Amino acid sequence: MCPSCGKASGSCICRQKCQPPPGNGLVRVGRETKGRKGKGVTVITGIPLSGEDLKTLAKKLKQKCGSGGTIKNGILEIQGDHRDEIVKVLKLQGFQVKRSGG
């Protein structure tokens, strides 16, 4: 029995690692306003991380930009337009980064 979820160890879902979303290894950084009443957010897709690693990266980016954000379905959303700053940080982390959109 798993102590966290109480299920049998074979069917335990809390210890399974989420697989990163499939992609071509390219991290895309863009800006979106759709569905946010005109407020812009920086959207980061294609990050080959999952679980705690993704949360750690999101926290670092939010601190660097000085704004809030969230993770939705493996996509990072940082409040405001911080594309240039995020591209610099991700390149220093060793990711292959490309700006998307206008």
Residue, then its C-alpha position, 0 to 999 in steps of 0.5 A: m500500500c502506498p502511504s500517500c494515496g492509500k492504493a496498492s503499490g502497483s496502481c499508485i498514481c502519486r509516484q508515477k512521473c508525468q512524461p514531458p509533452p512530446g515536441n521537437g526540443l524547441v522551447r517557444v516563447g510568445r505573448e497572448t491576450k486571448g481570453r484575458k480581457g486584454k491583459g497580456v501574458t508570456v506563454i512558454t511552450g515545449i519545455p522538456l521538463s515535468g513535475e518538480d523540475l517544471k515547478t522549479l523553473a517556473k518559480k525561477l522565471k517568476q522571480k526573475c520577472g518579478s511577476g506571477g504566473t502559473i503552469k497549465n497542462g505543461i505550459l508556463e504562463i507568466q503575467g506581463d510581457h517578459r519575452d526578452e528576459i525569459v529568452k535570455v534566462l532559458k538560453l543560459q539554462g541550455f534550452q534551444v529557444k525561439r520567439s513565437g508570434g509577433 
